[in-house]
Amino acid sequence: MALSRYSPVMIIQRAMQKLKRMMRTIKEEITWLNEFGSFDEAKEKIGVWIEGWYNKVYIHSKLGYKSPEAFEAEYFAKERINKAA
């Protein structure tokens, strides 16, 4: 059985760093640039931004500075080529 070189604490700390970075991005891109009439309006606009922009178009460094859509398209194109070969 192989042991992970990361302790559970290190894994949790890294997850928290990612979460904090995403929250900062939401603040910079949505909350600081808009005025919301209600909590429900803010929740709706943030959800639309996450689903429609951040998860599809927003460029991510972990994906080689590509959007998730571009990264997936490239990945599946390579998979089709590998299966055909």
N, C-alpha and C positions, 0 to 999 in steps of 0.2 A: 504494500500500500504506500503510495507516494504522499508525502506531506506537502502541503502548500507552503510556499515561502512567505506568504502573507498571513499575518495573524488576523483573527476576527476583528480586532480593534482597528487595524490598518484598513481592512475592507470597509468597515463602517465609516471611518474618516474619509476615505476616498469617495464613497457614496454621498456623504454630506457635502463635500467640496463640489461635486457635480450638481447637486440639488441647489446649493447656494448660487452657483453660476447661472443656472437656469432661472432662478428667481430674480437675479439681477437683470438678466436679459428681458424678462417679462416687465419688470419695472421700467427699464430704459425704453423699451419698444411700445409698451401699451399704457401702463398706468400714469407715467409722467407726461405723456403726450395727449391724454384724453381726460375729459371730465365725465363722470358717470352720475346718472340720476339716482341710481339705486345699486344695492349690492347685486341684485339679480342681473342688472344690465352689465355690470363689470364682469360678473361670472360668465355671462354669455359671450361678451367680446373677447375675453381672455381665452375661452374655450375655442372659439372660432379661429383666433390667431394661432393657437397651438395646433389644432387639427388642420387648418388650411394653409398655414405658412411655415411654422417651426418644424413640424413633422414631415413636410413635403419639400419645401423650397429653400429653407434657411441653410446656409453653408455651414458644415460642421468640420472642425479640424480633425477629428477622429476618423472621418470618412475621406481623408485626403483632400480636404477643402472642396468637397462636392456636396450637393444637396442630397438628401436621402433618396429622392426620386432618381437622380442621375447615378448615384452609387448603385442602387438596385438594378437599374437598367443595364449598367456595365457588368455587374455581377452575373445577372441572368443571361446576358449575351455570351459571356465567357463560358457559362455552364452549358449552353446550347452547343457551342463550338466543341467543348470537351466531350460531350455526349455523341456528337456526330463523328468525332475522330476515332 
